[in-house]
Amino acid sequence: MCGIFGYIGEKNAVDIIFKGLKKLEYRGYDSAGIAVVVDKELHIRRSVGKLCNLGLSLKENPISANIGIGHTRWATHGRPSKKNAHPHTDSAKTVVIVHNGIIENYVELKAELQKDGQEFKSETDTEVITHLIKKYYEDNLFCAVQKTLSRVRGSYALGIVSKDEPDKIICVRQDAPLIIGVGVGENFMASDIPALLSYTRDMIFLENGDIAEITAEKIVIKNIKGDIINREIKNIRWDTVQAEKNGYKHFMLKEIFEQPRTIEDTFRGRIYPDEGRVYIEEVKLEKEYIKNISNIYIVACGTSYHSGLVSKFLFESFAKIPTEVDIASEFRYRDVILDEKTLVVVVSQSGETADTLAALRLAKTKGCQILAVCNVVGSSISREAMHVIYTHCGPEIGVASTKAFTGQVTALYILALDLACKREILTIGELKKYLKELWEIPLKINKFLKNAKFVHDIAKVFASKRDFLYLGRHINYPVALEGALKIKEISYIHAEGYAAGEMKHGPIALIDKSMPIVAIVIKGRIYEKIISNIEEAKARGGIIIAVADQSDKEIGNKSDYVIYVPETDEFVSPLMTVIPLQLLAYYISVILSCDVDQPRNLAKSVTVE
């Protein structure tokens, strides 16, 4: 879960690499470093902590070069420290590398190399790669890398430079994202698209086993056997402004306010409310297969898992298909009963989530149809899935996911309606109604966001609390989970999300006069049930913060605070109710002076197990 960046060309590599790392800092911010080659000598700068510390080091001790690699780290092996910061070199400082991933057999390799007399300076797994490359190096860096890769097991994206061949960067990908940016008289490598957008929109997405040799003028990609491979150059249409704060104090706040547009971008061209029609071009499932689907497994992690939980209600209510939702890290280690009639839906913002990718591959071996919901074009999951629905949310930089959740719920809502149509379950009238509800949700969210100051006022009242309870029922139970996750992630406040009906089975014991309870109270089939749960909590002294429809005139009598949202259909309501919960977490985090965009111990894309 680290970010790597490389440059070769006529410009100052240090400036370009540092700017690239700024765009990748969300992937890790324990330490950072840059390595360049000047007059056939390696020069390395490393700093502990955030990237700004490396910037100060470069300012105090400037350096200029035309080739280099950089890294921003999220620690796995070895605590955050200067000696564990990347880039790493061999003992003779001939080869330098940056690495995102995990080398699983590094302990045995390290013991072997130490027996050969190699001296290790760090606690990282990465350092074994530098020593192996040096061991196999005989005037050909590419061949040395080939031999090294035959010895290592694990996941890795690597950028490799040698002072003896200062006209090239070797890039390697295995189960960790790596992209080559194609320029004119210059070329780049990076872990993610936003880091490259300022320099080029033409990109090559490396696939597992690819070894690329990059010079300023050309890019040659081979497999581990040395056979040349052709990879398509893709043009990325994201606007560079999407990856900037654009006047907002934090990326998270910007991304919360972008949601009306990103929801609309996700459904635009796919739904036609007036006609009662859904059209998802990327999904090529045969109608006969859809009619015979026995069950759906939705597999995801974190926020994506919560969007999957929302969609379980949609697939079962609209399409009448039994649906299970699994955490990817559990799914891959269970003896799940799958066959060719099972549709497996994998959900991942980045398309690189390691456990979700492994679950996808497991499901493939069982003969399942695999459909991905993903935001990043060219990502591993999008390439390996048989069908992909892109969410069109643009880059999400804030570590705590916001617009990815609503984008995923939107895509899954459309998919559920599409399957329902093809299974001939919904009438045209019903379909038009549900599509109209989705069509109107961006306007309703915009309306709420224009008057969101009240959420900040509530945040000021409760920022000093150390525990929260979030309650929801039916399709808004997953929203309660997501609200609790958000406040945990960025405010470091303990919070639990519960199905409100489970209160009597344990959580009610926690409730006293100091416990804030955030309850999602939307008009629908279980409205009276959630009201009863609120009254139970209120009777035990709990402080109730309700998220309720504007038309609900009674909720104010049963709650201490009410956040009113525009009324929506129950099935589309998670897109509305999650917004105030995102804002509540955001404002509390700001009040507590927490690092909103880069919360401690977290990274944006979990690309290692």
Stockholm file with secondary structure:
# STOCKHOLM 1.0

chainA/1-609         MCGIFGYIGEKNAVDIIFKGLKKLEYRGYDSAGIAVVVDKELHIRRSVGKLCNLGLSLKENPISANIGIGHTRWATHGRPSKKNAHPHTDSAKTVVIVHNGIIENYVELKAELQKDGQEFKSETDTEVITHLIKKYYEDNLFCAVQKTLSRVRGSYALGIVSKDEPDKIICVRQDAPLIIGVGVGENFMASDIPALLSYTRDMIFLENGDIAEITAEKIVIKNIKGDIINREIKNIRWDTVQAEKNGYKHFMLKEIFEQPRTIEDTFRGRIYPDEGRVYIEEVKLEKEYIKNISNIYIVACGTSYHSGLVSKFLFESFAKIPTEVDIASEFRYRDVILDEKTLVVVVSQSGETADTLAALRLAKTKGCQILAVCNVVGSSISREAMHVIYTHCGPEIGVASTKAFTGQVTALYILALDLACKREILTIGELKKYLKELWEIPLKINKFLKNAKFVHDIAKVFASKRDFLYLGRHINYPVALEGALKIKEISYIHAEGYAAGEMKHGPIALIDKSMPIVAIVIKGRIYEKIISNIEEAKARGGIIIAVADQSDKEIGNKSDYVIYVPETDEFVSPLMTVIPLQLLAYYISVILSCDVDQPRNLAKSVTVE
#=GR chainA/1-609 SS CCEEEEEESSSCHHHHHHHHHHHHGGGCCSEEEEEEEETTEEEEEEEESSHHHHHHHHHHSCCCCSEEEEEEECCSSSCSSTTTSSCEECTTSCEEEEEEEEETTHHHHHHHHHHTTCCCCSSCSTHHHHHHHHHHCSSCHHHHHHHHHTTCCEEEEEEEEETTEEEEEEEEEESSCCEEEECSSCEEEESSGGGTTTTCSEEEECCTTCEEEECSSCEEEECTTCCBCCCCEEECCCCGGGGSCTTCSSHHHHHHHTHHHHHHHHHTTTEETTTTEECCTTCCCCHHHHHTCCEEEEEECHHHHHHHHHHHHHIIIIICCCEEEEEHHHHTTSCCCCCTTEEEEEEESSSCCHHHHHHHHHHHHTTCEEEEEESSTTCHHHHHSSEEEECCCCCCCSSSCSHHHHHHHHHHHHHHHHHHHHTTCSCHHHHHHHHHHHHHHHHHHHHHHTTTHHHHHHHHHHTTCSEEEEEECGGGHHHHHHHHHHHHHHHCCEEEEEEGGGGGGTGGGGCSTTCEEEEEECSSTTHHHHHHHHHHHHHTTCEEEEEEETTCSSHHHHCSEEEEECCCCTTTTHHHHHHHHHHHHHHHHHHTTCCSSSCTTCCSSCCCC
#=GC SS_cons         CCEEEEEESSSCHHHHHHHHHHHHGGGCCSEEEEEEEETTEEEEEEEESSHHHHHHHHHHSCCCCSEEEEEEECCSSSCSSTTTSSCEECTTSCEEEEEEEEETTHHHHHHHHHHTTCCCCSSCSTHHHHHHHHHHCSSCHHHHHHHHHTTCCEEEEEEEEETTEEEEEEEEEESSCCEEEECSSCEEEESSGGGTTTTCSEEEECCTTCEEEECSSCEEEECTTCCBCCCCEEECCCCGGGGSCTTCSSHHHHHHHTHHHHHHHHHTTTEETTTTEECCTTCCCCHHHHHTCCEEEEEECHHHHHHHHHHHHHIIIIICCCEEEEEHHHHTTSCCCCCTTEEEEEEESSSCCHHHHHHHHHHHHTTCEEEEEESSTTCHHHHHSSEEEECCCCCCCSSSCSHHHHHHHHHHHHHHHHHHHHTTCSCHHHHHHHHHHHHHHHHHHHHHHTTTHHHHHHHHHHTTCSEEEEEECGGGHHHHHHHHHHHHHHHCCEEEEEEGGGGGGTGGGGCSTTCEEEEEECSSTTHHHHHHHHHHHHHTTCEEEEEEETTCSSHHHHCSEEEEECCCCTTTTHHHHHHHHHHHHHHHHHHTTCCSSSCTTCCSSCCCC
//
